[in-house]
Amino acid sequence: MGAVDTKKKHQREAPSTDKGNEDASRGQQQKRQKVERQKTQPGGELKVQARKQWEELRRGDLDPEVRKTKMKAMMDLLRGQIKELTFKHDMSRVVQTCLKYGDEQQRGEIAAELMGSYVDLSRSLYGRHILMRMLKYCPQYRSAIIKSFYGKVRKLVRHKDAALVLEECYAVYANAKQKWDLVAEFYGTEFALFKNDDGPKSLDAILAAAPQKRATALGALKSTVVPLLEKGTVQYSIVHRALLDYVRHADATDRQELIGTMRELVVEILHTRDGAHAGMLCLLHASAKDRKAILRTFKPYLQRICCEEYGYAVLVEALDCIDDTVLVNRTVLQDVCAMMPELLADQYGRRIPLFVLGGRSPHFVGSDALGVLAANDAVKQLTSKKDATQRRQELTAFVSESMVSWAEAHAAQAIFEPLPSQAVSETLLRALGDKTQAWQRVLDLARADVGQLGDKHVLLNPIANRVVTNCILAEHSQPRSADASLPLLPESNPPFGSDLLDALVDSEQLVAAACAGAFPVRALLESPVTGARTKELLAPHAASIAKAKKTAAKTNILDAILSHL
């Protein structure tokens, strides 16, 4: 019975096998017919031969010497006919491969043969990839490619393919003068037709030298920028530069009109310096309704914005200028608190919670963002009604619980790392609420054996001891800050210096820390709160400290300690 079933099964499968062979044969026949049809087209024989050689040339495992030989054969085949081939999908790939694997002379041949067609290539779905390769592999032709766009920038930036090439030129390869020559065309026909090497190199300089050109330049800028906004084409850095110039120089009515148009698109321009600057100005000048709309668009991308090199600055501006702290807490800080560990571990993400606690400190906020914030202060006096210190207190109250919880869980490790240690310090000093457990984590580290841990001890580690020293100083004086809006330190802060001295005495590590030249011991001696008691405890051991000084690599801290005994 089983043999009969097997025979029937094979009989059923046999037609399937025959059909598969028939399909394969039909596919090969169709492929041959396609090749024959291509040969009958203009340049068809050349294309067929080029594609056949390309299949071998593009292999990643090809021996360098073999590739060199095949590359020479390919150039012999294509020479003089490259321009006619570049706008076809399959042949575009062939030329791209030649640019990738050719030597400098061969790449130069291709670029020279395409001279005069650069703009047409940029507008081609397939040709633009060749132009991208030329920008990458033919540095001696970059200037010629960029100059070919002069006089056509306003049209090209609206073209979906050409705009990508224009962005590559502007953002990656153009020097300062070339960037200006490209973006200046947004300011009117005069700048598109005449490139003056000795003329102004910014819109500020143009308006300063010729104020009468203000209306013309801003009118041309608006006529270019508004259609791009309506089309949603704002992802390019050259457009961000134009937007920034318009927001900075337009009058109040035109500026409000632009912000109303682009409020849903601000989130798309935050990845460049100019775009982030424009976003900061939009938040600064926007109405309450527009601010709310802008912040709402940030919410799905908040972690990414926080961790971007330039994007974080726009959130800093929101924290600095918006009076409605309930709105800011709900749309920004609520999510910031939810991802606090991830943000505090990031170079840029940490700047958001630390700005709330520590204000405009150059330790937390980049110099570019600080410059923009300072320049915006005059406008804030007109747009903001809430006292800056009160705004800061309300924001601090919202983030404090999350910051303290983070410090309780991570202070023992974070205090030894350069960036997270700043978060530990600011949390201990400025966060509101009960910080006893977080501070206890630091005291536990201070009780460890100094002799056994050496430079890994919290009092001797160059990063960790700075946090401890700042806490000791904060027990008797307010930290210096460049931000006048920072509120005074909370009165509920633990008695940092007194607690540390008790911990060192209980663990019998005070003398060992002094002999090791621990900077916090010097701070304890100089503090009006703990100085007398520390001196009393260390005075009997002055000889031991002096003996340790003789073998110490650095003696300045030991000298300071001995001078107080």
C-alpha positions in Angstrom: 0.0 0.0 0.0 2.9 2.4 0.9 4.6 1.7 -2.5 1.4 2.5 -4.4 1.1 5.9 -2.5 4.7 6.8 -3.2 4.2 6.1 -6.9 1.1 8.3 -7.0 3.0 11.0 -5.3 5.8 11.0 -7.8 3.2 11.0 -10.6 1.6 14.2 -9.1 5.0 15.9 -8.7 6.3 15.2 -12.2 4.2 17.8 -14.0 5.4 20.4 -11.4 9.1 19.7 -12.3 8.4 19.9 -16.0 6.6 23.2 -15.5 9.5 24.6 -13.5 11.9 23.8 -16.4 9.5 25.3 -18.9 9.3 28.5 -16.8 13.1 28.7 -16.6 13.5 28.2 -20.3 10.9 30.9 -21.0 12.7 33.3 -18.7 16.0 32.8 -20.5 14.3 33.3 -23.8 12.7 36.6 -22.6 16.1 37.7 -21.3 17.8 37.0 -24.7 15.0 38.8 -26.5 15.4 41.8 -24.2 19.1 41.9 -25.0 18.4 41.7 -28.7 15.9 44.6 -28.5 18.5 46.7 -26.6 21.1 46.1 -29.3 18.8 47.6 -31.9 18.4 50.9 -30.0 20.9 53.7 -30.4 24.1 52.8 -28.6 22.6 49.5 -27.7 25.6 47.3 -28.5 27.7 49.6 -26.3 25.3 49.4 -23.4 25.2 45.6 -23.5 29.0 45.3 -23.5 29.3 47.9 -20.8 26.8 46.2 -18.5 28.5 42.8 -19.1 31.9 44.3 -18.0 30.2 46.2 -15.1 28.9 42.9 -13.6 32.5 41.9 -13.1 34.0 45.3 -12.2 31.5 46.0 -9.4 32.4 42.8 -7.4 33.8 43.6 -4.0 36.1 40.6 -4.0 37.9 41.4 -7.3 41.7 41.4 -7.2 43.1 45.0 -7.4 45.2 44.2 -10.4 42.4 42.5 -12.2 40.1 45.5 -11.4 42.7 47.9 -12.8 42.8 46.0 -16.1 39.0 45.8 -16.3 38.7 49.5 -15.5 41.0 50.4 -18.3 39.0 48.2 -20.7 35.8 49.9 -19.5 37.2 53.4 -20.0 38.3 52.4 -23.6 34.8 51.3 -24.2 33.0 54.4 -22.8 35.4 57.1 -23.7 33.7 59.9 -25.7 30.2 58.5 -25.1 29.7 59.0 -21.4 27.4 62.0 -21.6 24.9 60.1 -23.8 24.8 57.2 -21.3 24.5 58.9 -17.9 20.7 59.6 -17.9 19.7 55.9 -18.1 19.1 54.0 -15.0 21.4 51.0 -15.7 24.2 53.0 -17.4 24.1 55.5 -14.5 25.3 52.6 -12.2 28.1 51.8 -14.7 29.4 55.4 -14.6 29.1 55.5 -10.8 31.2 52.3 -10.5 33.8 53.8 -12.8 34.1 56.9 -10.5 34.3 54.6 -7.5 37.1 52.3 -8.7 38.9 54.5 -11.3 42.2 56.2 -10.7 42.5 60.0 -10.5 43.1 60.3 -14.3 40.1 58.2 -15.2 37.8 60.0 -12.8 39.0 63.3 -14.2 38.2 62.0 -17.8 34.6 61.3 -16.8 34.1 64.6 -15.0 35.6 66.6 -17.9 33.5 64.8 -20.4 30.3 65.6 -18.4 31.4 69.3 -18.1 28.4 71.5 -19.2 25.8 68.9 -18.2 26.2 69.3 -14.4 22.9 71.1 -13.9 21.0 68.6 -16.2 22.5 65.7 -14.2 21.4 67.3 -10.9 17.8 67.3 -12.2 17.9 63.7 -13.3 16.7 60.9 -11.1 19.7 58.8 -12.1 22.1 61.4 -13.1 22.2 63.1 -9.7 23.9 60.0 -8.3 26.7 60.4 -10.7 27.1 64.1 -9.6 27.2 63.0 -6.0 30.0 60.5 -6.8 31.9 63.2 -8.7 31.7 65.5 -5.7 33.1 62.7 -3.5 35.8 61.4 -5.8 36.8 64.3 -8.0 37.9 67.2 -5.7 39.5 69.2 -8.5 36.0 69.5 -10.2 34.0 70.4 -7.1 34.4 74.1 -7.7 33.2 73.7 -11.3 30.2 71.8 -10.2 29.3 74.4 -7.6 29.8 77.3 -10.0 27.5 75.6 -12.5 24.6 76.2 -10.1 25.2 79.9 -9.9 22.2 81.8 -11.1 19.9 78.8 -10.7 19.8 78.2 -7.0 16.2 79.4 -6.4 14.9 77.0 -9.1 17.1 74.1 -8.1 16.1 74.2 -4.4 12.5 73.5 -5.5 13.4 70.5 -7.6 13.3 67.2 -5.6 16.4 65.7 -7.2 18.5 68.9 -7.8 17.9 70.0 -4.2 19.7 66.9 -2.9 22.8 67.7 -4.9 22.6 71.4 -4.0 22.4 70.4 -0.3 25.4 68.2 -0.7 27.4 71.0 -2.2 26.4 73.6 0.4 26.6 71.4 3.5 29.6 69.3 2.8 31.9 70.6 0.1 31.5 74.4 -0.4 33.9 76.8 1.3 32.7 80.0 3.0 32.7 82.1 -0.1 30.9 79.4 -2.2 28.3 79.0 0.5 27.6 82.7 0.5 27.4 82.8 -3.4 24.8 80.0 -3.3 22.6 81.4 -0.5 22.9 85.0 -1.6 20.7 84.2 -4.6 17.8 84.0 -2.2 18.1 87.8 -1.7 17.4 88.8 -5.2 18.3 88.8 -8.9 21.2 91.2 -8.3 23.1 88.6 -6.2 22.2 85.8 -8.6 23.8 87.5 -11.6 26.7 89.3 -10.1 29.2 87.5 -7.8 31.4 90.2 -6.1 34.5 88.8 -4.4 35.0 92.1 -2.5 31.3 92.6 -1.6 29.5 91.8 1.7 29.3 88.2 2.8 26.1 88.2 4.9 22.6 89.7 4.9 23.7 91.8 7.9 26.5 93.2 5.9 24.3 94.0 2.9 21.7 95.8 5.0 24.4 97.7 6.9 26.1 98.9 3.7 22.9 99.6 1.7 19.8 99.9 4.0 17.8 100.8 0.9 18.0 97.2 -0.3 16.2 95.9 2.8 12.7 95.7 1.2 14.0 94.2 -2.0 16.2 91.6 -0.3 13.5 90.5 2.3 10.9 90.5 -0.5 13.0 88.1 -2.6 13.8 86.0 0.5 10.1 85.7 1.4 9.1 84.8 -2.2 11.6 81.9 -2.0 11.0 80.7 1.5 7.2 80.7 1.7 6.7 78.3 -1.2 9.2 76.0 0.3 7.3 76.0 3.6 4.0 75.5 1.9 5.5 72.5 0.0 7.1 71.2 3.2 10.6 71.3 1.7 12.6 72.5 4.7 15.0 69.7 5.4 18.0 71.4 3.7 20.6 73.4 5.5 20.7 76.1 2.8 17.0 76.7 3.4 17.7 76.9 7.2 20.1 79.7 6.5 17.5 81.6 4.5 14.9 81.0 7.2 17.2 82.3 9.9 18.0 85.4 7.9 14.3 86.1 7.3 13.3 85.6 11.0 16.1 87.8 12.2 15.4 90.7 9.8 11.7 90.7 9.0 9.4 93.1 10.8 7.1 91.9 13.5 4.1 91.4 11.2 5.9 89.4 8.5 7.8 87.4 11.2 4.5 86.4 12.9 3.0 85.4 9.6 6.0 83.2 8.8 6.0 81.6 12.2 2.3 80.8 11.8 3.1 79.1 8.5 6.0 77.1 9.7 5.0 76.2 13.2 4.3 72.6 12.2 7.7 72.4 10.5 10.0 73.8 13.1 10.7 70.2 14.3 12.2 69.4 10.9 14.9 72.1 11.0 16.6 71.4 14.3 19.4 69.2 13.1 21.6 72.1 11.8 23.1 75.1 13.6 21.2 77.6 11.5 18.0 75.6 11.7 18.2 75.4 15.5 18.9 79.1 15.8 15.9 79.8 13.6 13.8 77.5 15.8 14.9 79.3 18.9 13.9 82.6 17.4 10.5 81.2 16.4 9.8 80.2 20.0 11.0 83.5 21.2 8.7 85.6 19.0 5.8 83.2 18.6 2.4 83.8 20.2 1.1 81.6 23.0 -0.9 79.6 20.5 2.0 79.1 18.1 4.3 78.1 21.0 1.9 75.5 22.1 1.6 74.1 18.5 5.4 74.0 18.1 6.0 72.2 21.4 3.2 69.7 20.5 5.1 68.7 17.3 8.3 68.1 19.4 6.7 65.5 21.7 7.0 62.4 19.5 10.7 63.2 18.8 11.7 64.6 22.2 14.5 62.2 23.1 16.0 62.6 19.6 15.8 66.4 19.9 17.4 66.4 23.4 20.3 64.3 22.2 21.0 66.3 19.0 24.1 68.5 18.8 22.0 71.6 17.9 18.4 70.5 18.6 18.8 70.6 22.4 19.3 74.4 22.3 15.7 74.9 21.0 14.4 73.1 24.1 16.7 75.2 26.3 15.1 78.3 24.7 11.7 77.0 25.5 12.6 76.5 29.1 14.1 80.0 29.2 11.4 82.1 27.5 8.0 80.5 28.0 6.1 81.8 31.0 3.5 79.0 31.0 5.5 76.4 33.0 2.5 74.1 33.2 2.6 73.8 29.4 6.4 73.3 29.4 6.1 70.7 32.2 3.4 68.8 30.4 4.9 68.9 26.8 8.6 68.7 27.6 9.7 68.0 31.1 7.2 65.2 31.8 8.9 63.1 29.1 12.4 64.3 30.1 11.8 63.0 33.6 10.6 59.7 32.2 13.9 59.1 30.3 16.2 60.8 32.9 18.8 58.0 33.0 19.2 57.9 29.2 19.4 61.7 28.9 22.0 62.1 31.7 24.2 59.5 30.0 24.2 61.5 26.8 26.6 64.3 25.9 23.8 66.6 24.8 20.7 65.1 26.4 22.1 65.8 29.9 22.0 69.6 29.1 18.2 69.8 29.4 17.8 68.8 33.1 21.1 70.4 34.0 19.9 73.7 32.5 16.8 73.6 34.6 19.0 73.2 37.8 22.1 75.0 36.9 21.0 77.7 34.4 23.3 79.2 31.7 26.5 77.6 32.8 29.1 77.0 30.1 29.6 73.6 31.7 26.2 72.5 30.6 25.2 74.7 27.6 27.2 75.1 24.5 28.7 78.5 23.6 26.6 78.9 20.5 23.4 78.4 22.5 24.6 80.7 25.3 25.3 83.4 22.7 21.8 83.2 21.2 20.2 83.2 24.7 22.1 86.3 25.7 21.2 88.1 22.4 17.5 87.2 23.0 17.4 88.7 26.5 16.3 92.1 25.2 13.3 90.6 23.4 12.4 88.5 26.5 12.0 91.6 28.5 9.1 92.5 26.1 7.6 89.0 25.6 7.9 87.6 29.1 6.0 88.8 32.2 7.1 86.2 34.7 10.1 86.7 36.9 13.0 84.5 35.7 13.8 83.2 39.1 10.2 82.2 39.7 10.1 80.4 36.4 13.3 78.6 37.3 11.9 77.5 40.7 8.7 76.1 39.1 10.7 74.1 36.6 13.1 72.9 39.2 10.3 71.7 41.4 9.0 69.6 38.6 12.3 67.8 37.7 13.7 67.5 41.3 12.0 64.2 42.2 13.3 62.4 39.1 16.8 63.9 39.5 17.0 62.8 43.2 15.7 59.3 42.4 18.4 59.1 39.7 21.1 60.2 42.1 20.0 57.7 44.8 20.4 54.9 42.2 23.5 56.0 40.3 25.5 58.4 42.4 28.0 55.8 43.6 29.1 55.1 39.9 28.3 58.4 38.2 30.4 60.5 40.6 33.6 59.1 39.1 32.6 59.9 35.4 33.2 63.4 33.9 29.8 64.2 32.6 27.4 62.3 35.0 29.4 63.7 38.0 28.1 67.2 37.1 24.5 65.8 37.4 25.3 64.4 40.8 26.8 67.7 41.9 23.8 69.8 40.6 21.3 67.4 42.1 22.9 67.5 45.5 23.2 71.3 45.5 20.1 72.5 43.7 17.3 69.9 43.5 14.4 70.3 45.9 13.2 67.6 48.3 14.9 65.1 50.6 18.4 64.3 49.3 19.6 62.4 52.4 19.8 59.0 50.7 21.6 60.4 47.6 24.2 62.1 49.8 24.5 59.0 51.9 25.7 57.1 48.8 28.6 59.6 48.6 29.4 59.3 52.4 29.5 55.5 52.0 32.2 56.0 49.4 34.1 58.4 51.7 34.2 55.8 54.5 36.2 53.3 52.3 39.8 52.7 53.1 42.0 55.4 51.6 45.2 53.4 51.6 43.6 50.5 49.8 41.8 52.4 47.1 44.4 55.2 46.4 43.3 57.4 43.5 40.1 55.4 43.1 38.9 56.8 46.5 36.1 59.4 46.2 38.3 62.0 48.1 41.3 61.4 45.8 39.8 60.8 42.4 40.2 64.1 40.4 36.6 64.0 39.2 34.8 62.8 42.3 36.6 65.0 44.8 35.4 68.0 42.9 31.8 67.1 43.6 32.6 66.5 47.3 34.5 69.8 47.5 31.6 71.8 45.9 29.2 70.3 48.5 31.5 71.3 51.4 31.8 74.9 50.0 28.0 75.0 49.5 27.4 74.5 53.2 28.7 78.0 54.0 28.5 80.0 50.8 26.4 80.3 47.6 28.1 78.9 44.4 29.2 81.5 41.9 27.2 81.5 38.7 26.9 83.6 35.5 23.1 83.1 35.6 21.5 85.7 37.9 18.1 84.0 37.6 19.3 81.0 39.7 17.5 80.8 43.0 19.4 80.4 46.3 20.4 76.9 47.3 17.6 75.1 49.2 17.7 75.5 53.0 16.8 71.8 53.3 20.2 70.7 51.9 22.1 68.3 54.1 25.0 69.7 56.2 27.5 68.5 53.7 30.8 69.4 55.4 29.7 68.3 58.9 28.3 65.0 57.6 31.5 64.3 55.7 33.7 65.1 58.7 31.6 62.8 60.9 31.9 60.0 58.3 35.7 60.3 58.1 36.1 60.3 61.9 33.8 57.3 62.4 35.7 55.3 59.7 39.1 56.6 60.9 40.0 57.8 57.4 40.5 61.5 58.1 44.2 61.3 58.8 44.8 58.9 55.9 42.9 61.3 53.6 45.0 64.3 54.9 48.3 62.4 54.4 47.2 61.5 50.8 46.6 65.2 50.0 42.8 65.0 49.6 41.4 68.3 48.4 38.2 67.9 50.4 40.2 67.8 53.6 41.6 71.2 52.7 38.0 72.4 52.1 37.0 71.1 55.5 39.9 73.1 57.1 38.9 76.3 55.3 35.2 76.0 56.0 33.9 78.3 58.8 31.6 75.5 59.7 34.0 72.6 60.1 37.4 74.3 60.1 38.0 74.5 63.9 37.0 70.9 64.5 39.0 69.5 61.6 42.1 71.4 62.8 41.6 70.0 66.3 41.4 66.5 65.0 44.4 66.8 62.6 46.8 68.9 64.7 48.2 65.9 66.6 49.0 64.2 63.3 50.9 67.2 61.7 54.2 65.2 61.9 52.7 62.3 59.9 51.3 64.7 57.3 54.7 66.4 57.0 56.4 63.0 56.6 53.9 62.1 53.8 54.8 65.3 52.0 58.4 64.2 51.6 57.4 61.3 49.4 54.4 62.8 47.7 54.4 63.5 43.9 52.4 66.7 44.4 52.8 68.7 47.5 50.6 71.8 47.0 47.6 70.4 48.8 49.7 69.0 51.6 51.3 72.4 52.0 47.9 74.0 52.3 46.7 71.5 54.9 49.9 71.9 57.0 49.5 75.7 56.8 46.1 75.4 58.7 47.5 73.2 61.5 
